[in-house]
Amino acid sequence: MNKVELNSLVRIGRLKAEPPTQNEYLGMVAAARSRLKDAQNQDLDPDSRFDLAYGAAHRLALAALRREGYRSENRITVFQTLVHTLGTTAADVQIFLQAHNERNLAEYEGRMEIDERLLDNLIRCTKTIEAAVARLDPPSKN
């Protein structure tokens, strides 16, 4: 984890410094795990699976950021900070950013086509960050 880069994002207004809480962190992680499990259910519609996987990825990324004492209202920034909070590869971050763009097309423009390859990559990358989060200690109880 690289605090220098995260603090630089605070200085330019992309992040806010805010002490983490254990309950918030644990709640985000639990919700993400539930969504990730459901996203892998092949009986569900691909659109639903995508929503679940994207929601899980965002919650895990935000939990990692909150654990370090930062918050962002911008989902792209939350995903981009994964390289600093969990050591996520740039290639995996690109999958999250592509998923974010697809989520916006669906949410704001009614796009319904789900790219199965993107869905598979999103689930794979989300499982990777879930494993990284599982290795972390939660923030201290407040």
Buried (B, 14 or more C-beta within 10 A) or exposed (E): BEEEBBEEBBEEEBBEEEEBBEEBBBEBBEBBBBBBEBBBEEEBEBBBBBBBBBBBBBBBBBBBBBBBBBBBEEBBBBBBBBBBBBEBEEEBBEBBBBBBEBBEEBEEEEEEEBBEEBBEBBBEBBBBBBEBBEEBEBBEEE
